[in-house]
Structure formats: structure tokens, C-alpha cells
């Protein structure tokens, strides 16, 4: 009986220890998930707000302060809110125990504001989030290093995650091993390398650097490329031959806040096409859904083919192919998402308001005009090197991408957009590896395993 009694103490102790350890390991995993999600959320805010498109003026024009300038900035608040949406041990971590730090690719440091990170911050902004959940009551497991401060009444877990905003602009001016970007779901509107507001190029075809960096709302109208609002119009004669794009210019042009595009040849079937729309395969579906098959590869000479067998402005329909597809994409019939202040002047920092047709509003999870962090209105479009004199429809070389917010579309297929970010590449960008994502300035976790 004595042996059994002693054994029972050992068995119960081991069982208690196992329960403690299991609880702590689960809480540790939950803390890591919260930190990962928080770091990605802050990085996404930086990507969507065009910080990487404001490399030289950011410290002085106020954009960095507006986005990641301390604990009360949008990027930091997004990280804290997302972290608290991921419970650790059944409860959200206290906001005071969620720390957000900013830095460069050479090291994050412990700065809660990005304003002092230096110009290198716009090359590849880094966000690090540390999450700690105290007061996980344990007893036996306190002897293990998993326990914060190792007390039975105030034990806890912690986790750290680091995310990068990957910016390929200027890859031709850095090491030859620079990895280019290859965003997915790119819309089939090939635009020339022309800045419609500044009468200059958008990017340097040689180095991939941004020609006119900065944010229009902060630097003055007609200066920075970020924040510009203009129309995208098809470079096709309408009415024209049914189903064919007859170019109005050998090379798309710009004039009076209008930038012309040509349709791209799509390959394969698009996915995630809204079921409530009646759309043709190919060009229409690639706009309304996600075209993951067509490769708009950065810097690949003559890698993309225009498709003049498509006519974005279809003369045989009341609304053209572009208008039909964009209306489906942005839920134009029910009420589309908007940037705050639209149709008035767009303000910075950009804030997205949910329209009545937003799926979250339709599901009753949000009310109309609620602020949201993502939207189907945000799309990527390819920029091609329009400096050669070879007229279309010759294959073209993609040298970068615009990330724009679709404000509205009319029945003629004129798409009004606001530039949220821009990314360039270089024809000399080396290597077969690419960084993928739906954004031209993708985000990714770089936390060491």
C-alpha cells in the first residue's frame, strides 16, 4: 500500500505536469500565430499606403509619421488589433504586452516608430511584433524555460514575428541577385511607361527606380505618383470591328488625366470569378476573378503579348467587356467600396470604406461605410517598356506594376483609379526565383524558424 501511495503521487504529478506542458505548448503556438498575423497586418498597411513609393520625401513630408510613426499610428494599431483577435490561452493579450518595432533589412532594433529608420526603410521595410500573454496559471511546469519569469502565479508565454514589405523597385541598381516580383491576379490592362500627371515616365526601364516618387496629397498636385487619380481607357477604336481591338494609336497615349491601355493575352481559366455575374471566359473573367495562369514576369524581354482579338469596348453590347467585368469585380450594382472622401478629393492616409455590396456587409458582419483593410477594388496592373519604337501588337517587356484602387467605372469602360503604390523591376533582374503575392509590393514573414 505504501508503494502504491508513493506511485500515485508520482503518477498524479506527471499527469499534472503533462497537462501544464500541453497547455503551455498550445498557448505558445497561439502566441506565435497572434504575432505572425500582427506582423503581416502592419506590413500590409505599409504596403497599401505607398510608403515604398515615397523613398526620399517620407521622413519630411509626413507620410511615414502618418502610417508607422509610433504606437498610435495605423500600422501599429492594425498589429495590436489583429494580435488581440487571436486569443492566447482563451483571452487576448493585453495591448500593453504587444510591442511593434520598425527597422531595415539589416536589423529591426527596438524603435516603435519608423521615422528614425533612415532612407533604407523604404527599400524593404521590416516590422517586428512581440506578443506576451502573462498570467497563465501553472505549477509543475514552472521549472521549464517556457514560463515567463518562472513563477506559478504569474507565468506566461511570448512570441516574436518579423514581416517584410518586399520592394523590388531599383533592382537594377543593386546586387545582380535581386529577386524580382511576380504578382498573381494581375489585371489584363497593359499600360505604357507614362506618368499621366507629370508628363514623364513612371519607372526607369534601366534600373526600375521610381521616376517621380512621393505622395500627391502631401507633396502637391502633379508631383508624387502615389495618390494620383486618373482614368484608364482602352486604346481601341469604338465602335470598331466586333470582337477586335483596332488601335487608335500604335502606342497607348496619355492626355488630360487619361492613360490608355491595351488588352493582354490571357492564358488558362481565371479562378474566384463571382458566381452572380455572367461573364465570358478569357478577358472578362481575368478582370472579375483571379488570373493565376498568365505570367507578367518582371524584366523578361518580350514576355507579354497584347491581344487585339479582344475589344474592351465591345460595340455589340450596351456595356463593353471592361465595364461588365469591373462592375462584377467591385459589386457596382449593389454599392462598391470607396476611398474615404471619394468622390471628393482623396485624402491621405488612404482609408477604405465598405460599400453596401461588400461581402462582409452583405453577410451582416459590417455596416456600410465601415473602415476595412482590404477590398476587391485594389488591383495590380502591368507597366510595359514603351520606349522602343516597335509598334504594337508586338510582344512587350514588363518593367513594373501599379497598384491602384478602382474608384468607379462607366458604361464606356473608362476605369477611374487612384494609385496606391508602384513597384519597378529591371531587365537585368537575375535569378529564377520570384516573390509572389496579389500585390506588386508583397508582404511575407521572414521570422527564423
C-alpha positions as CSV (number, residue, x, y, z in Angstrom):
1,X,0.0,0.0,0.0
2,X,2.9,2.3,0.8
3,X,4.4,1.7,-2.7
4,X,1.0,2.3,-4.3
5,X,0.6,5.5,-2.4
6,X,4.0,6.8,-3.4
7,X,3.4,5.7,-7.0
8,X,0.1,7.5,-7.1
9,X,1.8,10.8,-6.0
10,X,4.3,10.3,-8.9
11,X,1.6,9.4,-11.4
12,X,-0.6,12.3,-10.4
13,X,2.4,14.7,-10.5
14,X,3.4,13.5,-14.0
15,X,-0.2,13.8,-15.2
16,X,-0.3,17.4,-13.8
17,X,3.0,18.2,-15.4
18,X,1.8,16.8,-18.8
19,X,-1.4,19.0,-18.6
20,X,0.7,22.0,-17.7
21,X,3.1,21.4,-20.6
22,X,0.3,20.7,-23.0
23,X,-1.4,23.9,-22.0
24,X,1.8,25.9,-22.3
25,X,2.8,24.5,-25.7
26,X,-0.7,25.2,-27.0
27,X,-0.5,28.8,-25.6
28,X,2.9,29.2,-27.1
29,X,1.6,28.2,-30.6
30,X,-1.3,30.6,-30.2
31,X,1.1,33.4,-29.2
32,X,3.1,32.7,-32.4
33,X,0.0,32.8,-34.6
34,X,-1.0,36.1,-33.0
35,X,2.4,37.6,-33.6
36,X,2.6,36.3,-37.2
37,X,-0.8,37.8,-38.0
38,X,0.0,41.0,-36.3
39,X,3.3,41.5,-38.2
40,X,1.6,40.8,-41.5
41,X,-1.2,43.2,-40.7
42,X,1.2,46.1,-40.0
43,X,3.3,45.2,-43.1
44,X,0.1,45.2,-45.3
45,X,-0.8,48.7,-44.1
46,X,2.7,49.9,-45.1
47,X,2.4,48.3,-48.5
48,X,-1.1,49.7,-49.2
49,X,-0.2,53.2,-48.1
50,X,2.6,53.6,-50.6
51,X,5.5,54.1,-48.1
52,X,7.8,52.3,-50.5
53,X,6.8,54.7,-53.3
54,X,7.9,57.7,-51.1
55,X,11.5,56.8,-50.5
56,X,13.1,60.3,-50.5
57,X,10.4,62.5,-49.0
58,X,8.9,60.2,-46.5
59,X,10.8,61.4,-43.5
60,X,10.0,65.0,-44.3
61,X,6.5,65.1,-45.9
62,X,4.8,63.3,-43.0
63,X,3.8,60.1,-44.7
64,X,6.0,57.9,-42.5
65,X,4.6,59.6,-39.4
66,X,1.1,59.2,-40.7
67,X,1.5,55.4,-41.2
68,X,4.1,54.0,-38.8
69,X,5.0,56.9,-36.6
70,X,4.6,55.3,-33.2
71,X,2.2,53.3,-31.1
72,X,-0.9,55.2,-32.2
73,X,-0.1,55.0,-35.9
74,X,-2.3,52.9,-38.3
75,X,0.3,50.2,-38.8
76,X,0.9,49.7,-35.1
77,X,-2.8,49.8,-34.3
78,X,-3.5,47.3,-37.0
79,X,-0.9,44.9,-35.5
80,X,-2.3,45.3,-32.0
81,X,-5.9,44.8,-33.1
82,X,-5.1,41.7,-35.1
83,X,-3.0,40.2,-32.3
84,X,-5.9,40.7,-29.9
85,X,-8.2,38.9,-32.4
86,X,-6.1,35.8,-31.8
87,X,-6.7,34.6,-28.2
88,X,-3.8,33.1,-26.2
89,X,-4.9,30.7,-23.5
90,X,-8.5,31.7,-24.0
91,X,-8.0,35.5,-23.7
92,X,-6.5,38.3,-25.9
93,X,-3.1,39.5,-24.9
94,X,-3.1,42.9,-23.2
95,X,-2.4,45.8,-25.5
96,X,0.5,46.9,-23.3
97,X,2.1,43.5,-23.9
98,X,2.1,43.8,-27.7
99,X,5.1,45.7,-29.0
100,X,5.6,46.8,-32.6
101,X,9.0,47.8,-33.9
102,X,10.2,49.0,-37.2
103,X,13.6,48.8,-39.0
104,X,15.5,47.9,-42.1
105,X,16.6,44.7,-43.7
106,X,19.9,45.0,-41.7
107,X,18.1,44.9,-38.4
108,X,14.9,45.9,-36.8
109,X,16.1,47.3,-33.5
110,X,13.7,48.5,-30.8
111,X,12.2,51.6,-32.4
112,X,8.4,51.9,-32.0
113,X,8.4,54.5,-34.8
114,X,9.7,54.2,-38.4
115,X,10.5,57.8,-38.7
116,X,14.0,57.3,-37.5
117,X,14.7,54.2,-39.5
118,X,16.6,56.1,-42.3
119,X,16.0,56.0,-46.1
120,X,16.8,52.3,-46.1
121,X,13.4,51.7,-44.6
122,X,11.7,52.2,-48.0
123,X,13.9,49.6,-49.6
124,X,12.5,46.7,-47.6
125,X,10.6,47.9,-44.6
126,X,10.7,45.4,-41.7
127,X,8.1,45.1,-38.9
128,X,8.7,43.1,-35.8
129,X,5.9,42.3,-33.3
130,X,6.5,40.8,-29.9
131,X,3.4,39.4,-28.0
132,X,3.4,38.3,-24.4
133,X,0.5,36.7,-22.6
134,X,1.1,36.7,-18.8
135,X,-0.9,35.1,-16.0
136,X,-1.3,31.5,-17.4
137,X,-1.7,29.7,-14.0
138,X,0.6,26.7,-13.7
139,X,2.6,24.9,-11.0
140,X,4.6,21.9,-12.1
141,X,5.8,23.4,-15.4
142,X,7.4,26.5,-13.8
143,X,10.8,24.7,-13.9
144,X,10.8,24.9,-17.7
145,X,12.1,27.9,-19.7
146,X,8.8,28.2,-21.5
147,X,7.5,30.0,-18.5
148,X,8.0,33.8,-18.5
149,X,9.8,34.6,-15.2
150,X,9.0,31.1,-14.0
151,X,6.5,31.7,-11.2
152,X,3.5,29.6,-10.5
153,X,1.2,32.6,-10.1
154,X,2.4,34.8,-13.0
155,X,3.6,32.5,-15.7
156,X,3.1,33.2,-19.4
157,X,4.3,32.7,-22.9
158,X,5.7,35.1,-25.5
159,X,6.4,35.0,-29.3
160,X,8.1,37.2,-31.8
161,X,7.4,37.5,-35.6
162,X,9.1,39.6,-38.3
163,X,7.5,40.6,-41.6
164,X,9.0,42.2,-44.6
165,X,7.4,44.5,-47.2
166,X,9.3,43.3,-50.3
167,X,10.0,46.2,-52.7
168,X,11.8,45.3,-55.9
169,X,12.0,48.9,-57.2
170,X,15.5,49.8,-58.3
171,X,16.6,46.2,-58.5
172,X,18.9,47.0,-61.5
173,X,20.9,49.3,-59.3
174,X,21.7,46.7,-56.6
175,X,23.3,43.3,-56.5
176,X,22.6,41.2,-59.6
177,X,21.0,38.5,-57.4
178,X,18.0,40.7,-56.7
179,X,14.8,38.6,-56.7
180,X,12.1,40.1,-58.9
181,X,8.4,40.1,-58.0
182,X,5.7,38.3,-59.9
183,X,2.3,39.2,-58.6
184,X,-0.7,37.0,-59.2
185,X,-4.2,38.1,-60.3
186,X,-2.8,40.9,-62.4
187,X,-5.5,42.6,-64.5
188,X,-5.1,42.4,-68.3
189,X,-4.6,46.1,-68.9
190,X,-1.1,46.7,-70.2
191,X,-0.2,50.4,-69.7
192,X,2.8,52.3,-71.2
193,X,5.5,53.6,-69.0
194,X,4.0,57.1,-68.9
195,X,3.0,59.2,-65.9
196,X,-0.2,60.9,-66.9
197,X,0.2,63.7,-64.4
198,X,3.9,64.6,-64.7
199,X,4.4,64.0,-68.5
200,X,7.3,61.7,-67.6
201,X,7.9,58.0,-67.2
202,X,6.6,56.0,-64.3
203,X,9.8,54.0,-63.9
204,X,13.3,53.8,-65.2
205,X,13.4,50.9,-67.6
206,X,17.1,50.5,-66.9
207,X,17.1,50.4,-63.1
208,X,13.5,50.0,-62.1
209,X,13.6,53.1,-59.9
210,X,10.5,55.3,-59.5
211,X,10.8,58.4,-61.7
212,X,8.6,60.7,-59.6
213,X,8.4,59.3,-56.0
214,X,6.2,60.9,-53.4
215,X,2.6,61.2,-52.4
216,X,0.5,63.7,-54.4
217,X,-1.7,64.7,-51.4
218,X,1.4,65.6,-49.4
219,X,3.8,66.9,-52.0
220,X,1.4,68.9,-54.1
221,X,-0.8,68.1,-57.1
222,X,1.2,66.8,-60.1
223,X,4.3,65.8,-58.1
224,X,4.3,62.3,-56.4
225,X,3.0,59.3,-58.3
226,X,1.3,57.8,-55.2
227,X,-2.2,59.2,-54.8
228,X,-2.7,60.3,-58.4
229,X,-6.2,59.8,-59.8
230,X,-6.9,59.4,-63.5
231,X,-8.9,57.3,-66.0
232,X,-7.7,54.1,-67.7
233,X,-9.2,54.0,-71.2
234,X,-8.8,51.3,-73.8
235,X,-6.6,52.2,-76.8
236,X,-9.2,50.7,-79.1
237,X,-11.5,52.3,-81.6
238,X,-15.1,52.2,-80.7
239,X,-17.3,51.3,-82.4
240,X,-15.0,49.0,-84.2
241,X,-14.8,45.5,-85.6
242,X,-16.8,43.2,-83.4
243,X,-14.5,41.3,-81.0
244,X,-11.4,43.1,-82.3
245,X,-9.3,45.9,-80.9
246,X,-8.3,48.3,-83.6
247,X,-5.7,50.5,-82.0
248,X,-6.3,54.3,-82.1
249,X,-2.6,54.8,-81.6
250,X,0.4,52.5,-82.4
251,X,1.4,53.1,-78.8
252,X,-1.0,54.0,-76.0
253,X,-1.0,57.6,-75.1
254,X,-1.9,59.9,-72.2
255,X,-3.8,63.2,-72.2
256,X,-5.8,65.2,-69.7
257,X,-5.7,62.7,-66.8
258,X,-6.3,59.7,-69.1
259,X,-3.9,56.8,-69.7
260,X,-4.6,54.3,-72.5
261,X,-4.1,50.6,-72.2
262,X,-4.3,47.6,-74.5
263,X,-5.7,44.2,-73.5
264,X,-3.3,41.4,-72.6
265,X,-3.5,37.9,-74.0
266,X,-4.6,35.7,-71.1
267,X,-3.9,32.0,-70.7
268,X,-5.9,29.4,-68.8
269,X,-9.1,30.0,-66.8
270,X,-9.4,32.6,-64.1
271,X,-10.4,31.4,-60.6
272,X,-12.6,33.1,-58.0
273,X,-14.9,34.6,-60.6
274,X,-18.0,35.9,-58.8
275,X,-20.9,33.4,-59.3
276,X,-23.5,36.1,-59.6
277,X,-22.1,37.5,-62.9
278,X,-22.5,36.2,-66.4
279,X,-19.0,36.7,-67.9
280,X,-17.2,35.4,-70.9
281,X,-14.0,33.3,-70.4
282,X,-10.7,35.0,-71.0
283,X,-10.5,38.8,-70.8
284,X,-13.7,39.4,-68.8
285,X,-13.1,36.6,-66.3
286,X,-9.5,37.7,-65.8
287,X,-10.7,41.1,-64.7
288,X,-13.5,40.0,-62.4
289,X,-11.7,37.0,-61.0
290,X,-8.1,36.0,-60.4
291,X,-6.0,35.1,-63.4
292,X,-3.2,32.9,-61.9
293,X,-2.1,31.4,-65.3
294,X,-0.9,34.5,-67.2
295,X,2.7,35.4,-66.3
296,X,3.5,39.1,-66.3
297,X,7.2,38.5,-65.4
298,X,9.4,41.4,-64.4
299,X,12.2,42.1,-66.8
300,X,11.5,39.2,-69.3
301,X,12.2,40.6,-72.7
302,X,9.1,40.5,-74.9
303,X,7.4,38.3,-72.3
304,X,3.8,39.5,-72.6
305,X,1.6,39.6,-75.7
306,X,-1.1,42.1,-76.3
307,X,-4.4,40.6,-77.5
308,X,-6.0,42.6,-80.2
309,X,-8.6,39.9,-80.7
310,X,-10.3,41.2,-77.6
311,X,-12.2,44.5,-77.7
312,X,-12.5,46.0,-74.2
313,X,-15.1,48.4,-75.6
314,X,-17.5,45.9,-77.2
315,X,-19.6,47.7,-79.9
316,X,-22.2,44.9,-79.8
317,X,-23.1,45.3,-76.2
318,X,-24.7,48.1,-74.2
319,X,-21.8,47.9,-71.8
320,X,-18.4,46.9,-73.0
321,X,-16.3,44.0,-71.8
322,X,-14.3,46.1,-69.4
323,X,-17.4,47.8,-67.9
324,X,-19.2,44.5,-67.5
325,X,-16.2,42.8,-65.7
326,X,-15.3,45.7,-63.5
327,X,-18.9,46.2,-62.3
328,X,-18.8,42.5,-61.3
329,X,-15.5,42.8,-59.6
330,X,-16.3,45.8,-57.4
331,X,-20.0,45.0,-56.8
332,X,-21.0,48.1,-58.7
333,X,-24.7,47.1,-58.8
334,X,-25.1,46.9,-55.0
335,X,-22.7,49.6,-53.9
336,X,-18.9,49.5,-54.2
337,X,-16.1,50.1,-51.8
338,X,-14.6,53.6,-51.9
339,X,-11.6,55.5,-50.6
340,X,-12.6,58.0,-47.9
341,X,-13.7,61.4,-49.3
342,X,-14.5,60.0,-52.8
343,X,-16.0,61.4,-55.0
344,X,-14.3,64.4,-53.4
345,X,-10.5,64.8,-53.3
346,X,-8.9,61.7,-52.0
347,X,-7.1,62.3,-48.7
348,X,-4.0,60.6,-47.2
349,X,-3.6,58.3,-45.4
350,X,-5.9,56.2,-47.6
351,X,-8.9,54.7,-45.8
352,X,-11.2,52.2,-47.4
353,X,-14.9,52.3,-46.7
354,X,-17.0,49.2,-47.3
355,X,-19.8,49.6,-49.8
356,X,-23.3,48.0,-49.4
357,X,-22.2,45.3,-51.9
358,X,-19.2,44.3,-49.9
359,X,-19.5,40.6,-49.0
360,X,-18.9,41.4,-45.3
361,X,-21.7,43.9,-45.3
362,X,-24.0,41.5,-47.2
363,X,-23.2,38.9,-44.5
364,X,-24.1,41.2,-41.8
365,X,-20.6,41.3,-40.3
366,X,-20.1,45.0,-41.0
367,X,-22.2,48.0,-41.7
368,X,-22.0,50.1,-44.9
369,X,-19.2,52.7,-44.8
370,X,-17.2,50.8,-42.1
371,X,-13.5,51.1,-42.5
372,X,-11.8,47.9,-43.9
373,X,-8.2,46.9,-44.6
374,X,-8.7,45.2,-48.0
375,X,-11.0,45.3,-51.0
376,X,-11.6,43.8,-54.4
377,X,-11.2,47.3,-55.7
378,X,-7.4,47.1,-55.1
379,X,-5.8,45.6,-58.3
380,X,-2.4,45.3,-59.9
381,X,-1.8,46.3,-63.5
382,X,1.4,45.8,-65.5
383,X,3.6,48.6,-66.9
384,X,5.5,47.8,-70.1
385,X,8.6,49.4,-71.6
386,X,7.1,51.8,-74.2
387,X,10.4,53.4,-75.1
388,X,11.2,51.1,-78.1
389,X,9.7,52.3,-81.4
390,X,8.4,48.8,-82.2
391,X,4.6,49.3,-82.7
392,X,2.0,47.1,-81.2
393,X,0.9,44.3,-81.3
394,X,4.5,43.1,-80.8
395,X,5.2,41.4,-77.5
396,X,6.2,43.8,-74.8
397,X,8.6,43.8,-71.8
398,X,7.1,44.3,-68.3
399,X,9.2,46.7,-66.2
400,X,6.9,47.1,-63.2
401,X,3.4,47.3,-61.8
402,X,0.9,49.8,-60.5
403,X,-1.2,49.0,-57.5
404,X,-4.4,51.0,-57.9
405,X,-7.8,51.4,-56.2
406,X,-10.7,51.3,-58.7
407,X,-13.0,54.2,-57.8
408,X,-15.6,53.6,-60.4
409,X,-16.3,52.5,-64.0
410,X,-18.7,54.0,-66.5
411,X,-20.6,52.2,-69.3
412,X,-18.0,53.1,-71.8
413,X,-15.3,51.2,-69.9
414,X,-13.5,54.2,-68.5
415,X,-12.0,53.0,-65.2
416,X,-11.2,55.7,-62.7
417,X,-8.3,54.7,-60.4
418,X,-6.1,56.1,-57.7
419,X,-2.5,54.9,-57.4
420,X,-1.8,53.3,-54.0
421,X,1.7,52.0,-54.8
422,X,4.2,51.3,-57.5
423,X,6.9,48.7,-58.0
424,X,9.6,48.6,-60.6
425,X,11.9,45.9,-61.8
426,X,15.0,45.8,-64.0
427,X,15.6,43.9,-67.3
428,X,18.8,42.7,-65.5
429,X,16.9,41.3,-62.5
430,X,18.6,37.9,-62.2
431,X,17.6,34.5,-60.9
432,X,14.6,32.2,-61.5
433,X,13.2,32.8,-58.0
434,X,10.4,35.2,-57.7
435,X,8.4,36.7,-54.8
436,X,4.7,36.2,-55.4
437,X,1.5,37.6,-54.0
438,X,-1.5,39.6,-55.1
439,X,0.3,42.9,-54.5
440,X,3.2,44.3,-56.6
441,X,4.7,45.1,-53.2
442,X,4.1,41.8,-51.4
443,X,4.5,41.0,-47.8
444,X,6.0,37.9,-46.2
445,X,7.1,36.5,-42.9
446,X,10.8,36.3,-42.5
447,X,10.9,35.1,-38.9
448,X,13.7,32.5,-38.5
449,X,12.2,29.0,-37.8
